[in-house]
Every structure is written in C-alpha cells, then in structure tokens.
C-alpha cells in the first residue's frame, strides 16, 4: 500500500510539475514586445503573485519541528 501511495505521488508530481513548467514557458511568450504591450508594474504584479503562491505551496511540503514536538 505504501509503495502504491509513493508511486501515485511520483506520477502526479511529475505530471503536474511538467504542466506548471509548460505554462510558465507559455507565459514567457507574453514577453515579446512586438506582440504585447505591458508595464513594469504589471510584470511585478504577475511575478509577485506567482512567487506568493510558490511560497504557500512549498510551505505545505515543509514539516516544522514545532508540529512534531506536540503530543497528547
């Protein structure tokens, strides 16, 4: 059972990571100034939101020592 959960995680994590990387590449296509017009503020807002979500998601995978110490 544990092996199955591990394999499921690996399968889904790889597929979802590939999709995120693909979508970031697509977002990068918007950098072409001959096709798009944007401001530095708009770019800062986009990447601020991406970085915020990345920090939140990464935190879900981080196990703090405080959580491990408490026991009933």
C-alpha positions in Angstrom: 0.0 0.0 0.0 2.8 2.4 0.9 4.5 1.7 -2.4 1.3 2.5 -4.2 0.9 5.8 -2.5 4.6 6.6 -3.3 4.1 5.7 -7.0 0.9 7.8 -7.1 2.7 10.8 -5.7 5.6 10.4 -8.1 3.3 10.0 -11.1 1.1 13.0 -10.2 4.0 15.2 -9.0 5.9 14.7 -12.3 2.9 15.3 -14.5 1.8 18.4 -12.5 5.3 19.9 -12.4 5.7 19.4 -16.2 2.4 21.2 -16.7 3.5 24.1 -14.5 6.8 24.4 -16.4 5.0 24.3 -19.7 2.5 27.0 -18.6 5.4 29.2 -17.4 7.0 28.9 -20.8 3.7 29.9 -22.4 3.5 32.9 -20.0 7.1 33.8 -21.1 5.8 34.2 -24.7 4.0 37.3 -23.5 7.4 39.0 -23.1 7.5 39.5 -26.9 7.1 43.3 -27.1 6.4 43.2 -30.8 3.1 41.4 -30.0 2.3 42.7 -26.5 2.4 45.9 -24.5 2.8 45.9 -20.7 4.2 47.9 -17.9 6.9 47.1 -15.3 4.2 47.3 -12.7 2.1 44.7 -14.4 5.1 42.3 -14.7 5.9 42.9 -11.0 2.3 42.1 -10.0 2.3 38.9 -12.1 5.5 37.6 -10.6 4.7 38.7 -7.1 1.5 36.6 -7.3 3.4 33.6 -8.7 6.1 33.8 -6.1 3.5 34.1 -3.3 1.7 31.0 -4.5 5.0 29.2 -4.8 5.9 30.0 -1.2 2.5 28.9 0.0 2.7 25.6 -1.9 6.3 24.9 -0.8 5.2 25.5 2.9 2.7 22.7 2.6 5.7 20.3 2.0 7.7 21.6 4.9 7.4 19.8 8.2 8.2 22.1 11.1 9.8 20.8 14.3 7.0 22.5 16.3 4.4 20.3 14.8 6.4 17.2 15.6 7.0 18.2 19.3 3.4 18.4 20.4 1.9 15.2 21.7 -1.2 14.2 23.7 
